[in-house]
């Protein structure tokens, strides 16, 4: 059984929602980042960076939400969270899955902190353009790959939910609101929210 290390109101919501979408039993291990549990030697053996989420699957351990999404989607193919190898949607799936941490997340931080960045030097380019590109993709909907929901939606949806609805870090847009409403309507999202809020053990 996989073991998910997580903490409420953190980026680990991505992995929590992901595991709920699989429908496969897993163990949740709460890491209290307010008390510094992420710095214990035991947890640092799982993730030397001392961050959540982290995942243990037998002898395998890993961290980074997009990497966990990739691993779990391939580990549980019956959950249909990733296009098969050779599927024409596979390239866009990988693009959007890694667009979430490499472009959306730094763009959110840049806008929230009002830090000026050289758009050539910044790996994500221009923050406003990041959201323009994402908005255009989501206008087609209902999901980032069209009709097929995938782990890329989990990575993108949880990031937008975190930045727009939980912490009001960036302004929303109508396409983002519609997309987040669709995400929030998913039973797995709702179960993850119940765990994250402490309403469910």
SVG drawing of the C-alpha trace seen along z (x, -y; Angstrom):
<svg xmlns="http://www.w3.org/2000/svg" viewBox="-20 -45 38 48">
<polyline fill="none" stroke="black" stroke-width="0.4" points="0.0,0.0 1.3,-3.4 2.0,-5.9 1.3,-9.6 3.0,-12.2 0.9,-15.3 -0.1,-18.4 -3.3,-20.5 -3.4,-23.8 -0.3,-22.9 0.8,-21.7 0.2,-18.2 -3.5,-18.7 -2.4,-17.7 -1.3,-14.3 -4.2,-13.8 -6.7,-14.5 -4.7,-12.3 -4.8,-9.3 -8.5,-9.8 -9.1,-9.8 -7.3,-6.4 -9.9,-4.7 -7.0,-2.6 -6.5,-2.2 -3.5,-4.2 -2.1,-5.3 -2.1,-9.0 0.7,-10.2 0.1,-13.7 3.2,-15.8 2.7,-18.8 4.8,-21.5 3.9,-24.0 5.7,-21.8 8.6,-21.0 7.8,-17.4 9.1,-17.7 12.6,-18.2 12.8,-14.9 15.4,-12.4 12.7,-9.8 10.9,-12.1 14.1,-13.4 14.9,-9.8 11.7,-10.0 12.3,-13.5 15.7,-15.1 14.2,-18.5 11.9,-18.3 8.7,-19.2 5.3,-17.7 3.9,-15.9 6.1,-12.8 5.2,-9.3 6.5,-5.9 5.7,-2.8 7.4,0.2 11.2,-0.6 10.5,-3.5 10.3,-7.0 9.7,-10.2 8.5,-13.8 7.4,-16.7 3.7,-16.8 4.0,-16.5 6.4,-13.6 4.0,-11.9 1.2,-12.5 3.2,-10.9 4.2,-7.9 0.8,-7.2 -1.0,-7.6 1.3,-5.0 1.2,-2.7 -2.6,-2.6 -3.5,-2.6 -7.1,-1.5 -7.7,-4.9 -7.4,-6.4 -5.5,-9.4 -3.0,-9.5 -3.2,-8.9 -1.5,-5.6 1.9,-5.6 1.4,-6.2 -1.8,-8.1 -1.8,-11.4 -2.8,-13.2 0.2,-12.0 2.5,-14.9 0.0,-17.6 -0.7,-15.6 3.0,-15.8 3.3,-19.4 0.4,-20.5 1.4,-18.3 4.8,-19.9 3.5,-23.4 1.8,-23.4 5.0,-23.5 7.4,-25.0 5.2,-27.9 2.0,-28.3 3.4,-28.1 6.3,-30.6 4.0,-32.9 1.6,-32.8 4.5,-33.6 5.7,-36.4 2.3,-38.1 1.6,-37.6 5.0,-39.1 5.0,-41.7 8.6,-40.8 9.8,-42.1 11.6,-39.5 13.5,-39.6 11.2,-37.6 14.1,-36.1 15.9,-35.0 12.8,-33.6 12.2,-30.0 8.4,-30.6 8.8,-33.7 6.1,-36.3 3.7,-35.7 0.8,-37.3 1.4,-35.3 1.4,-32.1 -2.2,-32.8 -3.2,-34.0 -2.0,-30.7 -3.7,-28.7 -7.0,-30.6 -7.0,-30.0 -6.5,-26.2 -9.2,-26.0 -11.7,-28.0 -12.0,-24.9 -12.6,-22.6 -14.1,-20.9 -10.6,-19.6 -7.1,-20.6 -7.0,-17.7 -10.6,-18.3 -13.1,-15.6 -10.5,-13.5 -9.8,-14.3 -6.2,-13.5 -3.6,-13.9 -2.6,-17.2 -6.0,-18.6 -5.2,-17.6 -1.8,-19.4 -3.3,-22.5 -6.6,-22.5 -5.1,-22.1 -2.6,-24.9 -5.3,-27.3 -7.5,-26.4 -4.6,-27.1 -3.7,-30.4 -7.2,-31.7 -9.7,-30.3 -7.7,-29.4 -5.1,-32.2 -6.4,-34.9 -2.8,-35.2 -3.8,-36.1 -7.0,-37.5 -9.3,-34.9 -10.7,-34.8 -14.1,-33.5 -12.5,-30.5 -10.6,-29.7 -13.8,-29.9 -15.7,-27.6 -12.8,-25.1 -12.4,-25.2 -16.2,-24.6 -15.8,-21.5 -12.8,-20.3 -14.7,-21.0 -17.7,-19.0 -15.6,-15.8 -16.2,-13.4 -12.5,-12.7 -11.8,-16.5 -14.5,-16.7 -13.1,-13.8 -9.6,-15.3 -11.0,-18.6 -12.7,-16.8 -9.4,-15.2 -7.5,-18.5 -10.0,-20.3 -10.1,-17.7 -13.7,-16.8 -12.7,-13.2 -10.1,-10.9"/>
</svg>
